[in-house]
Structure formats: structure tokens, C-alpha cells
């Protein structure tokens, strides 16, 4: 059972501002039936351009309903400029916190609000220059970047909790990892990984380093695609590996080996490494 | 607040009779059944009696009963124990709707280079036996197909499947965790080589399971250790739990008729009333070949976790195939495999009854669930859209 705060339970059992404003000034909808949650937000402004009335309709779990209810309470009386600055953390904080797996509910609230404000202003939410990273849940790179930046996210799992991206088939995990790395570099939170200096290695050192590099840089990515790889032998600069799982019958395995495995091993172990596949 | 427990496919209450027979084996008779002295020997006798009761319940010989720690261990032992016996064979067949104790083992072995065929099901949750026939190859070591589905209660034609599989000389395992105690099982008249059951689904405690292994079936131990269970499962016997399970199986045999009459009537009553009182409600899975205690219903345009929490607020304990309840983001793999539309998959609720349920409890659910669904539909943006679309025709 989820560990919801009393405030979440209260807003779920007694949601505030449920409904739809018929002649709304702004309206926004995010999510879908397929995704498992959706939020339709409508608001009306007063003469001072402050949010006079705001209503929501939500399809989703308890924390989605509570987040929507909290959002409407937070933005009531705000100007659109003020409302535009409300973050998903503000929503979560208002509720006394959400289970980390449910943070995407607060993100949905923030997105609906933005969509509704843009609708009022006659704009479309900037959707240019984006790429759908997670095909299962239709999450874009921009959305992931923003969630990483605003919530200081470090792992793919966290990104899934906040945006749902990567929560389906898992195919996009390497892409999400790349986005996290990029954004965190931009934020100055993490120095780029230090590459080990290449020096003359003994055979044992070389094999150990190859194993380490395979384990850290290569196998996790293959596994994300349902594949795997075993180190069979090392002779001089030749590394013999066997592809397992999906990789073993993947038509692009040759490409994987040369372009990916060999490149990484050359980067981390030695410039003259050649990778060869051992067929079972 | 009263508790109405209708989540018996998740776990069941330990029967008072079961608890009673277990208790002396914690405090008084704590001997190790393998010991040479009388103190262990008297315990060994009780373990033998329990084994005989389990065997009687399954229509098996006592020597074919192996006690394990749970249903998951039984499933794992069946699969790994078979592959160990057929090192030259690297293919096996299962279904897309198995419990994770099988499903995740399939995924694991798939990654290890084994070839897995996961049979699909239709919209009603039924298998296509031609697909099974076509999937069998010379390299197939094992077919493992659940007896009855935990979410929908749909029963697979296990005996027919057994005939197909045995005609090819392949090992056949079935996860009967949900079937045991709800429908008759008789290994004497069956083609099943291995069958898993779990104690806590039939009023024994959590932490005890059984793997039935037919005499002569090829099997290598999964848990390697002492000579216990005739070398098929190492580890000192979990004596009190084994004795409890023996009693539970004796009771389950006695109650089988009640399961299929009184409980089935209660389930049908609940199902009928919910369909009658709540519009846009569907039953998941075929209704004919179904466990007598289980119903999975979907309420369109609302989400399962919200329903469960509002039910829970009234003391009603059920479960859901919705994404939000599982901690994952996608609705249950069973409903997805069946192609249940998203409008319904997220709003699925499973009620699973036991002999401890009453008609009053069903009436309590029937009284309180319709307003809960209405309340959530009033909050849901899609319900109004749906009603508008209906008006337009």
C-alpha cells in the first residue's frame, strides 16, 4: 500500500474545485486514457487578471487526483505570471510530499497548468525541436530535460518516477541516461567522467580492465535491449566475445560489436583492441 | 469498521483448525525429523502423515510430494530442475499471462540464451492450442502453463494440453497455485509431470509450498543440500508449516463442493449485481471456464487504485490490475495480453472469495461500490466526453 500523507488522503477523499468551467478563459489537458492518467484544467480570470476560478477533472490514481486538487488551491488568486512559476515540487510540497514513484502526478499538474496558460495567451505550448524519447508513454526529450533540471534527478529510475519515461519496454533507457548526463553537465553538477590514463598494461591488468569496461559501459546497455555478452578470451590485442540473448540473433550484431564494443574498449583499455565474435 | 476480505487470490486467512495443529510443533515437538532419537522420530511420523494428506488431496502418491518454501520456489525448481536434466535442450514454452514466478524466469532464461515461446491469449483469455502444437520442436525441454489465471480466474484446458505435450515426450509443468482448492485435481488421471501449489492460497500460512513431481519424471534438485525430500530439495523440513499444510489440504478437499456451489453462487451474485447497477462495466476473461471464486471486472473511465482506496476506506479489501497499484506504469500484463482496451484495463478490480465470505458481505459491496464508481466518474474528464458522444449517437 502506498504511504500517502494525510494531506494527500484529504485531497483525494475531498477533492477541491472539481468540474469544468464552461466559458473558461484558459483550458489545458494533458495525459490520456492509455497512459493511465489525464488532467483537464480550466480557469477564469477576474478584472485584475488574477485566477478567479479554477476547476479540474482528473482520471487517475489517488495521488493524481490529490495533485490536481492541490494545484487548483495553489493557483487560485494568482496572476498568470505567478502561476506560471509554480513547479511540480510546489505541488508535492503542498501535499506534504508524494511517494517518489508518484512524482509524475505532480509533473502532470504543472504541465496542465502550463498548457492552460498558453491556451489563454493564444499560444501553443512550444513543441518544436523535440524528440519523443519514450515511445510507450510519449515523453519528449524536452520534458525529461526539464524534470532532471528542476528536480535534480540523477538516475533513469528517478526520471521514470517523475515523467513515466522508461517505465514501459525500457528500450529508451540509454537515451534517458544520455539526457541526464548532458543536463547534469550543463548544470555543473557533475564533472565529465575521468577517463583512465592509458599506460602499458600487463596481461592480467588488461583482462581485468576489459572485464570492468564491459561490465560498466557495454553490458548494461545490451541488457536494456534484451541482449548480453560474455568475454571468452583475450589474445594480445584481440578480444573474443560471444553475444547472448537477443543480440545473438540480431542482424545488427556485427555493427554492435565493431561500432560499440570495440570503440568503448579502445577508449578505456587500449587503442589497438580488435573485437571478434565467437559463434556458439 | 468491519473488514470485508475479498482478496483471497492474493492470500487467505489461516484456518483456525490449521493453526491449532501447527502450534505444538513450535514449542513442544521441535525435533528434527532426520534425527535418530525418538524426539525427532515422532515428528517424522507427523510429517509423513501431512505428506499423505497433501498426496490424497492431489490424487498423488506421497513419494511424489516435495515440500518447498512457496509457490515461487516450486515454479523455479520445476523450470531449472528440468533444464538441468536436459542440458542439450534449450527451448521451452509458456504463456504471456503467467504469474511473475514463471514469467520473470522466462525473461531471465531468455537473456541467458534460451529460446522461450510465450503463447498468446485471445480477448477472453483463452489459449490457441494450435499455436502450442506448432511451437513444439525437438529442442523443447519443457512446457509450463498455469492451471488457472490469478487475475481473471480463467482455467486453461490443462488435460488437453497435457495430452499434446506428452504425445511429444516433453516435460509438462503447471502452476496450479490458484487452482488448488478451487477445482478438483487428480494426478492419477493426468498427464501433468510437475505441479506447483502454495499453502497460503488455501488457508495454510505463508512460507510453505509443494512441488508435485510425477514418479519417473526427470528432475534435478534446485535447492542443493541435505538428503531431505528424497534428495529433491535440501533444507531441514519446515515442520509446523508442513503439518499445517497437511491439515489445510484435508480441509480443502472437504470444502471443494462448497467452493463450487455456495461460493460460486455468491460470486455470480456479486458479478450480476455489479453489472446491473453500474453502467459501462465489463467482466474480464471467459465466464464459462473460470475459477468459482474469482471475478475481474473493469469499470470504464476510472482508475483502479482510486477505486481500491475508496473501497479500503469502507473496509473492503480487493485488488486491481491497474498500473498505479503495482508500482509499475503499465496495467497488468494479463489484461494487456488479452487486449483489454485501455479504457477498461486501468479500471479493473478483482474480487476473489473464500469459504469465509457471506452473502451479507456481497450486499455490502453491492451497496457501496456503485456510488464510488459514480463519484470517480464525476471527477474523470472522459466520462462526460463519453456521455456526450452517446447523446450524439
Interface residues (C-beta under 8 A of the other chain):
Chain A: X2 X12 X13 X15 X18 X20 X29 X33 X34 X36 X37 X38 X39 X40 X57 X58 X59 X60 X61 X62 X64 X65 X101 X102 X136 X137 X160 X164 X167 X168 X223 X226 X227 X228 X244 X245 X246 X248 X280
Chain B: X110 X111 X112 X113 X301 X302 X303 X304 X305 X306 X309 X310 X313 X322 X323 X324 X325 X327 X328 X329 X330 X331 X342 X343 X346 X378 X379 X380 X381 X382 X384
